[in-house]
Amino acid sequence: MKRFKMRDVCLAGLCLVALFAFGAVGSASAVPTLLFRPHSSKFPFHLAGIAGKAALETPKGITGVESNKVDVLALVLSPTLVDASFRFLESKTGVGGVCNNEGNNEGNTITLSLLGHLGFAHKGAEEVPGVLLLVPTGFDFTCFKVPIVGTILVLVRGSVIGQILTPKVNGEAASEMLLVFNKTEKGVQELRTFLFNNTKVTADLEASLNEGGFELASQTGEGPLKALPGEGTFLLISP
């Protein structure tokens, strides 16, 4: 699987490319900034964890794709940028079969690496801390042995926002972060607007089955990310 290729550009401070991926919906004056600050002041800072069940769904899809657990490794590259690797384990459709991007019809692991940006997302009338994850161009996986259907090719594009539930912004030092992805209904992500470089951008996840048309998709899941031994503690700060 190819990794997202814009990392070097983003590290140079030119992440405005994301605006073209999501679409600006309006300017926002005095947008708050969310910063990750290790007490060691050293980057990258490593976090890892195992999340529970996760699911990808579309409003009209016959079935969703479920994973029983997810291995996560996150490298915080700078105060605002994250490189996250996910391994969706024991993956299948809601009616059976196996799903993977390992190039065979037996495996049940889907691997994915994404670049992320820390910031704030709109949740009703609130602005909540979160991370915007960019799905790499051309990402896909295949589900095999699906009853009646047989084989399903799933293409995913766009972006998804996860809410950071803990630690609190401008709170105490922590060694663990709780990240959650929620939906409001099948195929509709809860958080869809992100504050990015003084601009509000719409961040939608989309999926296509067997090269049909793309439609909105939702990704759900929740899990703790813990600092690896020797990394120490960190703060989430909004100046």
C-alpha angles and dihedrals in degrees: 000000000000119000123230107278101206095077096104091048092050093048087055088060097256101117091135084105084085090070089067091051096053109020126243115257100184145319123277121203120218094008110193117243124222116209131187109215121185115204087228089055087222127131141235095048114193126221126173139176149149117246127200127237119342131188137195114203140172124202094241099027116123090224140003129232115247132193123193094213141357130217112212131191117181125189111195100210099183138348090289108021130081132184107204129188121197130192111192104203130202091013122182141143121268090260098044140268126107131277127205146136094219095106098251139086097238107056123092102197125106115194124198136170121198139180113231138194124209117225145103129305131198115251108174106301092341135088108219129188114256149141125251111215120200117214110223116247113265097018113161144151136190133233116209135194093022109168113257093350099060108195127017125191110206120199118191128192142163125041143292133212123220121196119230105223096177146063101038118242110258088007134117127316114275141187096200136059125198113211124187135185115199138178131212092210138345108310096003119104117221095224114048106149124069130185107232127172094335090313133101110229130189112235114195132171116218134187136192127200119214091346093302123136120308119250135179115285136191129215118200131187143114136210147146122253114206128198111253117245112286096021095099124200135320143198132224107220135187107188 
